[in-house]
Amino acid sequence: MAKAIKQIRRIEVTEEEKRANDLREIEDALLENKDALLETLQVVGGMKERGILSLLNGLFGEGDRVLKVLVDLLNQPENTAALKNMLLLVGTMGNINVKELEPLLLKINSGIENVAEHGEDTKKTGYLDLLRTLKDPEVNRSLTILITFLKGMGKDTDNEGQLKD
């Protein structure tokens, strides 16, 4: 019959074996992420060539002074107003329905192209010319869009999503 085990001896890993295992693990991780590491090294190399790493080292080395300068700049009334306006603009942009805006932007681009092509005309437009152009379907469609837009701008928006001060 087998004897009962009374003592358990742990296999002790020497410092040298532990180091070899750690190096093997690091080596495996490097090989698995080779492409990402090479791209990261290219980015860091580009940052070094352009002096960005030196700038960052300086910023971190003088962090307290840099932070004080930034806080002093942000504390000026015009900069505070600019930040507030930027936040308001970003908040408002979140309310814009881009899918509905896209067709209008395409029409604006088309109008800009048309002006670029024919903008150098020195011919003056008279009252009769204006009345004749109202019969043009493209002009009529544009005026209808413009009038619809102006009606929408004239709506009462006092109750719609205002950002608080």
MIFI-658873 format. One record per residue: residue in one letter; chain; z negated, x negated, y negated of N, C-alpha, C, O in turn. Coordinates in nm, 3 decimals. Layout:
resn, chain, n.up, n.east, n.north, ca.up, ca.east, ca.north, c.up, c.east, c.north, o.up, o.east, o.north
A, A, Z, X, Y, Z, X, Y, Z, X, Y, Z, X, Y
...
//
This chain:
resn, chain, n.up, n.east, n.north, ca.up, ca.east, ca.north, c.up, c.east, c.north, o.up, o.east, o.north
M, A, 0.000, -0.082, 0.118, 0.000, 0.000, 0.000, 0.000, -0.087, -0.125, -0.052, -0.199, -0.124
A, A, 0.058, -0.037, -0.232, 0.070, -0.114, -0.355, -0.062, -0.116, -0.430, -0.140, -0.021, -0.424
K, A, -0.083, -0.223, -0.500, -0.204, -0.235, -0.579, -0.182, -0.172, -0.717, -0.071, -0.172, -0.769
A, A, -0.285, -0.119, -0.774, -0.278, -0.058, -0.906, -0.263, -0.167, -1.012, -0.321, -0.276, -1.001
I, A, -0.184, -0.136, -1.114, -0.163, -0.232, -1.223, -0.279, -0.216, -1.320, -0.302, -0.109, -1.375
K, A, -0.349, -0.325, -1.339, -0.466, -0.320, -1.426, -0.440, -0.385, -1.562, -0.507, -0.354, -1.660
Q, A, -0.346, -0.471, -1.567, -0.314, -0.537, -1.693, -0.165, -0.523, -1.721, -0.080, -0.541, -1.633
I, A, -0.136, -0.490, -1.847, 0.004, -0.481, -1.887, 0.032, -0.597, -1.980, -0.033, -0.613, -2.084
R, A, 0.127, -0.676, -1.943, 0.165, -0.790, -2.026, 0.291, -0.753, -2.104, 0.394, -0.721, -2.046
R, A, 0.279, -0.759, -2.233, 0.396, -0.732, -2.318, 0.483, -0.857, -2.321, 0.435, -0.970, -2.324
I, A, 0.614, -0.830, -2.322, 0.705, -0.943, -2.331, 0.707, -0.984, -2.478, 0.745, -0.907, -2.566
E, A, 0.665, -1.101, -2.502, 0.660, -1.149, -2.638, 0.793, -1.211, -2.676, 0.846, -1.297, -2.605
V, A, 0.845, -1.165, -2.790, 0.971, -1.218, -2.839, 0.938, -1.329, -2.937, 0.861, -1.312, -3.031
T, A, 0.997, -1.441, -2.912, 0.970, -1.554, -3.001, 1.039, -1.531, -3.135, 1.130, -1.448, -3.148
E, A, 0.994, -1.605, -3.231, 1.051, -1.593, -3.365, 1.200, -1.626, -3.364, 1.279, -1.564, -3.436
E, A, 1.237, -1.722, -3.283, 1.377, -1.763, -3.272, 1.462, -1.652, -3.210, 1.574, -1.627, -3.256
E, A, 1.411, -1.585, -3.106, 1.484, -1.475, -3.043, 1.497, -1.357, -3.139, 1.602, -1.293, -3.147
K, A, 1.388, -1.328, -3.213, 1.391, -1.218, -3.310, 1.496, -1.246, -3.417, 1.571, -1.157, -3.457
R, A, 1.499, -1.369, -3.463, 1.599, -1.407, -3.565, 1.740, -1.395, -3.510, 1.830, -1.347, -3.580
A, A, 1.762, -1.436, -3.388, 1.896, -1.426, -3.327, 1.938, -1.279, -3.313, 2.053, -1.245, -3.339
N, A, 1.843, -1.193, -3.272, 1.873, -1.049, -3.261, 1.906, -0.989, -3.398, 2.000, -0.910, -3.412
D, A, 1.828, -1.027, -3.499, 1.853, -0.977, -3.634, 1.991, -1.021, -3.684, 2.065, -0.942, -3.743
L, A, 2.025, -1.148, -3.661, 2.155, -1.198, -3.704, 2.269, -1.126, -3.632, 2.372, -1.096, -3.693
R, A, 2.251, -1.099, -3.504, 2.353, -1.028, -3.426, 2.371, -0.886, -3.481, 2.483, -0.835, -3.492
E, A, 2.257, -0.821, -3.516, 2.262, -0.686, -3.572, 2.335, -0.684, -3.707, 2.414, -0.594, -3.735
I, A, 2.307, -0.783, -3.790, 2.373, -0.793, -3.920, 2.523, -0.819, -3.901, 2.607, -0.761, -3.970
E, A, 2.552, -0.907, -3.808, 2.692, -0.940, -3.779, 2.769, -0.816, -3.733, 2.883, -0.794, -3.775
D, A, 2.708, -0.736, -3.647, 2.772, -0.612, -3.600, 2.795, -0.515, -3.716, 2.901, -0.453, -3.725
A, A, 2.696, -0.503, -3.803, 2.711, -0.414, -3.918, 2.822, -0.463, -4.011, 2.899, -0.382, -4.064
L, A, 2.832, -0.593, -4.030, 2.939, -0.648, -4.113, 3.076, -0.618, -4.054, 3.169, -0.582, -4.126
L, A, 3.088, -0.633, -3.924, 3.216, -0.606, -3.860, 3.253, -0.458, -3.866, 3.370, -0.424, -3.882
E, A, 3.154, -0.370, -3.852, 3.180, -0.227, -3.857, 3.225, -0.182, -3.996, 3.305, -0.089, -4.009
N, A, 3.174, -0.248, -4.099, 3.203, -0.208, -4.237, 3.288, -0.311, -4.310, 3.277, -0.328, -4.432
K, A, 3.371, -0.380, -4.237, 3.450, -0.489, -4.293, 3.534, -0.446, -4.413, 3.530, -0.511, -4.517
D, A, 3.609, -0.336, -4.400, 3.698, -0.291, -4.508, 3.620, -0.255, -4.633, 3.658, -0.292, -4.744
A, A, 3.511, -0.183, -4.614, 3.430, -0.142, -4.730, 3.370, -0.265, -4.798, 3.366, -0.271, -4.921
L, A, 3.325, -0.361, -4.721, 3.267, -0.481, -4.780, 3.371, -0.563, -4.856, 3.342, -0.616, -4.963
L, A, 3.492, -0.574, -4.801, 3.597, -0.648, -4.869, 3.635, -0.582, -5.002, 3.655, -0.650, -5.102
E, A, 3.644, -0.449, -5.002, 3.674, -0.377, -5.127, 3.561, -0.395, -5.228, 3.586, -0.414, -5.347
T, A, 3.438, -0.389, -5.180, 3.323, -0.408, -5.269, 3.326, -0.548, -5.330, 3.298, -0.565, -5.449
L, A, 3.358, -0.647, -5.250, 3.366, -0.784, -5.300, 3.478, -0.798, -5.404, 3.463, -0.873, -5.500
Q, A, 3.590, -0.728, -5.385, 3.698, -0.731, -5.484, 3.651, -0.670, -5.616, 3.680, -0.723, -5.723
V, A, 3.578, -0.559, -5.607, 3.526, -0.495, -5.729, 3.429, -0.589, -5.800, 3.438, -0.608, -5.921
V, A, 3.339, -0.649, -5.726, 3.241, -0.740, -5.786, 3.313, -0.861, -5.845, 3.275, -0.909, -5.952
G, A, 3.416, -0.912, -5.777, 3.494, -1.025, -5.830, 3.562, -0.987, -5.961, 3.563, -1.066, -6.056
G, A, 3.618, -0.867, -5.968, 3.679, -0.819, -6.092, 3.577, -0.807, -6.203, 3.606, -0.840, -6.318
M, A, 3.459, -0.759, -6.169, 3.353, -0.747, -6.270, 3.312, -0.885, -6.321, 3.284, -0.901, -6.440
K, A, 3.309, -0.983, -6.234, 3.273, -1.119, -6.275, 3.379, -1.178, -6.366, 3.347, -1.240, -6.467
E, A, 3.508, -1.159, -6.330, 3.617, -1.211, -6.411, 3.615, -1.155, -6.553, 3.646, -1.226, -6.649
R, A, 3.578, -1.030, -6.566, 3.579, -0.964, -6.697, 3.445, -0.979, -6.770, 3.429, -0.927, -6.881
G, A, 3.351, -1.048, -6.711, 3.224, -1.074, -6.779, 3.125, -0.959, -6.770, 3.022, -0.962, -6.838
I, A, 3.153, -0.860, -6.689, 3.064, -0.744, -6.679, 2.934, -0.783, -6.611, 2.827, -0.735, -6.648
L, A, 2.941, -0.871, -6.509, 2.819, -0.913, -6.440, 2.726, -0.990, -6.534, 2.605, -0.971, -6.529
S, A, 2.783, -1.075, -6.618, 2.700, -1.148, -6.716, 2.634, -1.050, -6.812, 2.517, -1.065, -6.847
L, A, 2.711, -0.950, -6.855, 2.657, -0.849, -6.944, 2.543, -0.773, -6.878, 2.438, -0.753, -6.939
L, A, 2.563, -0.732, -6.753, 2.458, -0.659, -6.681, 2.335, -0.746, -6.660, 2.222, -0.699, -6.675
N, A, 2.355, -0.873, -6.626, 2.241, -0.964, -6.611, 2.164, -0.977, -6.742, 2.041, -0.979, -6.742
G, A, 2.236, -0.986, -6.852, 2.170, -0.992, -6.983, 2.094, -0.865, -7.013, 1.983, -0.869, -7.066
L, A, 2.155, -0.750, -6.980, 2.089, -0.622, -7.005, 1.960, -0.611, -6.924, 1.857, -0.567, -6.975
F, A, 1.968, -0.651, -6.798, 1.848, -0.642, -6.715, 1.743, -0.744, -6.756, 1.623, -0.718, -6.747
G, A, 1.788, -0.860, -6.801, 1.695, -0.964, -6.845, 1.622, -0.925, -6.972, 1.504, -0.957, -6.989
E, A, 1.690, -0.856, -7.060, 1.632, -0.813, -7.188, 1.614, -0.661, -7.189, 1.632, -0.598, -7.293
G, A, 1.581, -0.604, -7.076, 1.574, -0.459, -7.061, 1.491, -0.386, -7.163, 1.533, -0.282, -7.214
D, A, 1.372, -0.438, -7.194, 1.284, -0.369, -7.289, 1.343, -0.367, -7.429, 1.336, -0.265, -7.498
R, A, 1.401, -0.479, -7.471, 1.461, -0.484, -7.605, 1.583, -0.393, -7.613, 1.602, -0.322, -7.712
V, A, 1.666, -0.396, -7.508, 1.786, -0.312, -7.506, 1.747, -0.165, -7.509, 1.808, -0.086, -7.580
L, A, 1.646, -0.129, -7.432, 1.599, 0.009, -7.428, 1.546, 0.052, -7.565, 1.570, 0.165, -7.608
K, A, 1.476, -0.035, -7.632, 1.425, -0.003, -7.766, 1.539, 0.020, -7.864, 1.535, 0.114, -7.943
V, A, 1.642, -0.064, -7.858, 1.758, -0.048, -7.947, 1.827, 0.086, -7.919, 1.864, 0.157, -8.012
L, A, 1.845, 0.119, -7.790, 1.908, 0.246, -7.754, 1.827, 0.365, -7.803, 1.883, 0.461, -7.856
V, A, 1.697, 0.359, -7.785, 1.612, 0.469, -7.830, 1.618, 0.482, -7.981, 1.624, 0.594, -8.033
D, A, 1.617, 0.370, -8.053, 1.628, 0.374, -8.199, 1.761, 0.435, -8.243, 1.765, 0.513, -8.338
L, A, 1.870, 0.398, -8.173, 2.001, 0.455, -8.206, 2.005, 0.605, -8.180, 2.058, 0.682, -8.261
L, A, 1.949, 0.647, -8.067, 1.951, 0.789, -8.033, 1.859, 0.870, -8.123, 1.876, 0.992, -8.135
N, A, 1.764, 0.805, -8.185, 1.667, 0.875, -8.269, 1.723, 0.906, -8.408, 1.660, 0.980, -8.484
Q, A, 1.838, 0.851, -8.443, 1.898, 0.879, -8.573, 1.955, 1.021, -8.574, 2.011, 1.064, -8.473
P, A, 1.941, 1.093, -8.684, 1.981, 1.235, -8.689, 2.127, 1.259, -8.651, 2.157, 1.355, -8.579
E, A, 2.219, 1.174, -8.700, 2.361, 1.199, -8.669, 2.390, 1.179, -8.520, 2.474, 1.249, -8.463
N, A, 2.321, 1.082, -8.457, 2.342, 1.060, -8.314, 2.280, 1.172, -8.231, 2.334, 1.213, -8.129
T, A, 2.165, 1.221, -8.276, 2.102, 1.334, -8.208, 2.192, 1.456, -8.215, 2.208, 1.529, -8.116
A, A, 2.252, 1.479, -8.332, 2.344, 1.593, -8.348, 2.467, 1.575, -8.260, 2.516, 1.671, -8.201
A, A, 2.518, 1.452, -8.251, 2.635, 1.426, -8.168, 2.603, 1.452, -8.021, 2.684, 1.512, -7.950
L, A, 2.487, 1.407, -7.976, 2.447, 1.433, -7.837, 2.432, 1.582, -7.811, 2.475, 1.632, -7.707
K, A, 2.372, 1.652, -7.906, 2.355, 1.797, -7.892, 2.491, 1.866, -7.884, 2.511, 1.955, -7.801
N, A, 2.584, 1.825, -7.971, 2.718, 1.882, -7.969, 2.791, 1.851, -7.838, 2.862, 1.937, -7.784
M, A, 2.773, 1.729, -7.788, 2.838, 1.692, -7.662, 2.784, 1.778, -7.547, 2.861, 1.825, -7.464
L, A, 2.653, 1.797, -7.543, 2.594, 1.881, -7.438, 2.642, 2.026, -7.450, 2.668, 2.091, -7.349
L, A, 2.653, 2.075, -7.573, 2.703, 2.210, -7.596, 2.848, 2.222, -7.550, 2.885, 2.321, -7.487
L, A, 2.928, 2.121, -7.580, 3.069, 2.121, -7.539, 3.081, 2.117, -7.388, 3.163, 2.190, -7.331
V, A, 3.002, 2.033, -7.322, 3.006, 2.025, -7.175, 2.962, 2.158, -7.114, 3.021, 2.204, -7.016
G, A, 2.858, 2.221, -7.170, 2.813, 2.350, -7.121, 2.918, 2.458, -7.139, 2.935, 2.543, -7.053
T, A, 2.988, 2.453, -7.252, 3.092, 2.551, -7.279, 3.211, 2.531, -7.186, 3.273, 2.628, -7.142
M, A, 3.242, 2.406, -7.155, 3.355, 2.379, -7.066, 3.332, 2.438, -6.927, 3.427, 2.472, -6.856
G, A, 3.206, 2.451, -6.889, 3.176, 2.512, -6.760, 3.208, 2.660, -6.758, 3.225, 2.718, -6.650
N, A, 3.215, 2.723, -6.874, 3.246, 2.865, -6.882, 3.396, 2.894, -6.887, 3.437, 3.009, -6.871
I, A, 3.477, 2.792, -6.909, 3.622, 2.812, -6.920, 3.681, 2.836, -6.782, 3.656, 2.759, -6.689
N, A, 3.759, 2.942, -6.770, 3.826, 2.972, -6.645, 3.960, 2.899, -6.645, 4.057, 2.945, -6.706
V, A, 3.966, 2.785, -6.578, 4.082, 2.698, -6.583, 4.203, 2.764, -6.518, 4.316, 2.741, -6.561
K, A, 4.182, 2.845, -6.415, 4.295, 2.910, -6.349, 4.367, 3.005, -6.443, 4.490, 3.017, -6.439
E, A, 4.292, 3.072, -6.529, 4.354, 3.162, -6.626, 4.413, 3.084, -6.743, 4.506, 3.132, -6.807
L, A, 4.360, 2.966, -6.770, 4.405, 2.885, -6.882, 4.533, 2.808, -6.849, 4.610, 2.776, -6.939
E, A, 4.556, 2.779, -6.722, 4.670, 2.696, -6.682, 4.805, 2.750, -6.730, 4.884, 2.673, -6.786
P, A, 4.837, 2.879, -6.710, 4.968, 2.927, -6.757, 4.985, 2.911, -6.909, 5.094, 2.879, -6.956
L, A, 4.878, 2.932, -6.983, 4.885, 2.916, -7.129, 4.909, 2.770, -7.166, 4.987, 2.741, -7.257
L, A, 4.843, 2.678, -7.096, 4.863, 2.535, -7.124, 5.005, 2.492, -7.091, 5.063, 2.409, -7.161
L, A, 5.062, 2.548, -6.984, 5.200, 2.516, -6.950, 5.295, 2.565, -7.059, 5.392, 2.497, -7.092
K, A, 5.267, 2.681, -7.115, 5.350, 2.734, -7.224, 5.334, 2.649, -7.350, 5.431, 2.626, -7.422
I, A, 5.213, 2.602, -7.376, 5.191, 2.515, -7.492, 5.269, 2.385, -7.474, 5.331, 2.336, -7.569
N, A, 5.267, 2.328, -7.353, 5.344, 2.206, -7.325, 5.492, 2.229, -7.348, 5.561, 2.145, -7.405
S, A, 5.541, 2.344, -7.303, 5.683, 2.378, -7.322, 5.715, 2.388, -7.470, 5.820, 2.343, -7.514
G, A, 5.625, 2.449, -7.548, 5.646, 2.458, -7.692, 5.647, 2.322, -7.758, 5.728, 2.297, -7.848
I, A, 5.560, 2.234, -7.714, 5.556, 2.098, -7.771, 5.685, 2.024, -7.739, 5.739, 1.954, -7.825
E, A, 5.735, 2.039, -7.616, 5.862, 1.976, -7.579, 5.975, 2.029, -7.667, 6.061, 1.953, -7.711
N, A, 5.975, 2.160, -7.692, 6.078, 2.221, -7.774, 6.073, 2.166, -7.917, 6.176, 2.139, -7.977
V, A, 5.952, 2.151, -7.971, 5.937, 2.095, -8.105, 5.985, 1.950, -8.107, 6.048, 1.906, -8.203
A, A, 5.953, 1.875, -8.001, 5.995, 1.736, -7.994, 6.147, 1.725, -7.994, 6.203, 1.633, -8.054
E, A, 6.214, 1.817, -7.928, 6.360, 1.814, -7.921, 6.424, 1.860, -8.052, 6.522, 1.801, -8.096
H, A, 6.369, 1.964, -8.113, 6.433, 2.026, -8.229, 6.349, 2.016, -8.356, 6.380, 2.082, -8.455
G, A, 6.246, 1.935, -8.355, 6.154, 1.928, -8.469, 6.213, 1.862, -8.592, 6.159, 1.879, -8.702
E, A, 6.319, 1.789, -8.577, 6.378, 1.716, -8.690, 6.477, 1.801, -8.769, 6.538, 1.751, -8.864
D, A, 6.494, 1.928, -8.734, 6.586, 2.014, -8.808, 6.539, 2.028, -8.951, 6.424, 2.061, -8.976
T, A, 6.629, 2.001, -9.044, 6.593, 2.012, -9.186, 6.634, 2.146, -9.244, 6.612, 2.172, -9.362
K, A, 6.694, 2.230, -9.162, 6.738, 2.362, -9.207, 6.616, 2.448, -9.240, 6.521, 2.454, -9.162
K, A, 6.620, 2.515, -9.354, 6.511, 2.602, -9.394, 6.529, 2.739, -9.330, 6.642, 2.786, -9.312
T, A, 6.417, 2.803, -9.297, 6.419, 2.935, -9.236, 6.392, 3.038, -9.345, 6.290, 3.031, -9.414
G, A, 6.485, 3.134, -9.360, 6.467, 3.240, -9.459, 6.408, 3.365, -9.395, 6.382, 3.369, -9.275
Y, A, 6.386, 3.467, -9.479, 6.327, 3.593, -9.429, 6.417, 3.660, -9.326, 6.368, 3.710, -9.224
L, A, 6.547, 3.661, -9.351, 6.640, 3.724, -9.256, 6.642, 3.646, -9.123, 6.652, 3.706, -9.016
D, A, 6.634, 3.513, -9.132, 6.628, 3.432, -9.010, 6.503, 3.467, -8.928, 6.508, 3.475, -8.805
L, A, 6.392, 3.487, -8.999, 6.268, 3.525, -8.931, 6.284, 3.659, -8.859, 6.243, 3.674, -8.743
L, A, 6.343, 3.753, -8.927, 6.362, 3.885, -8.865, 6.456, 3.877, -8.745, 6.435, 3.945, -8.645
R, A, 6.561, 3.794, -8.755, 6.654, 3.779, -8.642, 6.584, 3.714, -8.522, 6.611, 3.751, -8.408
T, A, 6.496, 3.617, -8.547, 6.430, 3.551, -8.434, 6.333, 3.643, -8.362, 6.298, 3.618, -8.246
L, A, 6.288, 3.750, -8.428, 6.199, 3.845, -8.360, 6.272, 3.916, -8.246, 6.208, 3.968, -8.154
K, A, 6.405, 3.920, -8.252, 6.484, 3.982, -8.145, 6.497, 3.889, -8.024, 6.531, 3.934, -7.914
D, A, 6.472, 3.760, -8.044, 6.480, 3.663, -7.934, 6.366, 3.691, -7.836, 6.250, 3.693, -7.876
P, A, 6.398, 3.714, -7.706, 6.293, 3.748, -7.609, 6.185, 3.640, -7.595, 6.068, 3.673, -7.576
E, A, 6.223, 3.514, -7.605, 6.123, 3.407, -7.592, 6.026, 3.409, -7.710, 5.905, 3.393, -7.692
V, A, 6.080, 3.428, -7.830, 5.995, 3.435, -7.949, 5.906, 3.558, -7.942, 5.787, 3.551, -7.973
N, A, 5.963, 3.670, -7.901, 5.886, 3.794, -7.890, 5.773, 3.779, -7.789, 5.660, 3.823, -7.814
R, A, 5.802, 3.716, -7.675, 5.700, 3.695, -7.573, 5.589, 3.604, -7.627, 5.471, 3.628, -7.602
S, A, 5.628, 3.501, -7.700, 5.529, 3.408, -7.758, 5.441, 3.479, -7.860, 5.320, 3.459, -7.863
L, A, 5.502, 3.561, -7.944, 5.423, 3.635, -8.042, 5.328, 3.733, -7.975, 5.215, 3.751, -8.021
T, A, 5.372, 3.796, -7.867, 5.285, 3.889, -7.794, 5.165, 3.813, -7.736, 5.052, 3.861, -7.743
I, A, 5.191, 3.695, -7.680, 5.081, 3.613, -7.626, 4.986, 3.574, -7.739, 4.864, 3.581, -7.724
L, A, 5.042, 3.532, -7.852, 4.960, 3.490, -7.965, 4.874, 3.605, -8.018, 4.756, 3.587, -8.048
I, A, 4.934, 3.723, -8.030, 4.858, 3.839, -8.080, 4.749, 3.877, -7.981, 4.637, 3.909, -8.022
T, A, 4.779, 3.873, -7.851, 4.678, 3.903, -7.749, 4.564, 3.801, -7.757, 4.447, 3.837, -7.745
F, A, 4.599, 3.675, -7.776, 4.498, 3.570, -7.790, 4.410, 3.596, -7.912, 4.288, 3.584, -7.904
L, A, 4.473, 3.630, -8.023, 4.396, 3.655, -8.145, 4.305, 3.776, -8.130, 4.194, 3.778, -8.185
K, A, 4.350, 3.878, -8.058, 4.264, 3.994, -8.032, 4.141, 3.952, -7.951, 4.029, 3.994, -7.978
G, A, 4.165, 3.867, -7.852, 4.053, 3.818, -7.771, 3.957, 3.735, -7.852, 3.835, 3.743, -7.833
M, A, 4.009, 3.654, -7.944, 3.922, 3.574, -8.031, 3.841, 3.662, -8.124, 3.730, 3.626, -8.164
G, A, 3.895, 3.777, -8.159, 3.825, 3.866, -8.251, 3.718, 3.952, -8.187, 3.643, 4.019, -8.257
K, A, 3.710, 3.950, -8.053, 3.608, 4.030, -7.985, 3.468, 3.985, -8.024, 3.446, 3.869, -8.060
D, A, 3.374, 4.079, -8.015, 3.234, 4.049, -8.043, 3.175, 3.974, -7.924, 3.165, 4.030, -7.814
T, A, 3.137, 3.848, -7.943, 3.083, 3.766, -7.835, 2.937, 3.729, -7.858, 2.886, 3.633, -7.800
D, A, 2.869, 3.807, -7.944, 2.729, 3.775, -7.976, 2.640, 3.782, -7.852, 2.541, 3.708, -7.844
N, A, 2.671, 3.867, -7.758, 2.585, 3.887, -7.641, 2.624, 3.801, -7.523, 2.558, 3.805, -7.419
E, A, 2.730, 3.722, -7.536, 2.779, 3.640, -7.425, 2.716, 3.502, -7.431, 2.699, 3.447, -7.539
G, A, 2.682, 3.445, -7.317, 2.624, 3.314, -7.290, 2.613, 3.215, -7.402, 2.697, 3.125, -7.412
Q, A, 2.514, 3.228, -7.488, 2.492, 3.129, -7.592, 2.389, 3.029, -7.543, 2.292, 3.065, -7.475
L, A, 2.410, 2.904, -7.577, 2.313, 2.800, -7.545, 2.204, 2.801, -7.651, 2.234, 2.813, -7.769
K, A, 2.082, 2.789, -7.609, 1.967, 2.790, -7.702, 1.953, 2.654, -7.768, 1.987, 2.552, -7.709
D, A, 1.899, 2.654, -7.893, 1.875, 2.528, -7.965, 1.764, 2.450, -7.902, 1.729, 2.342, -7.948
//
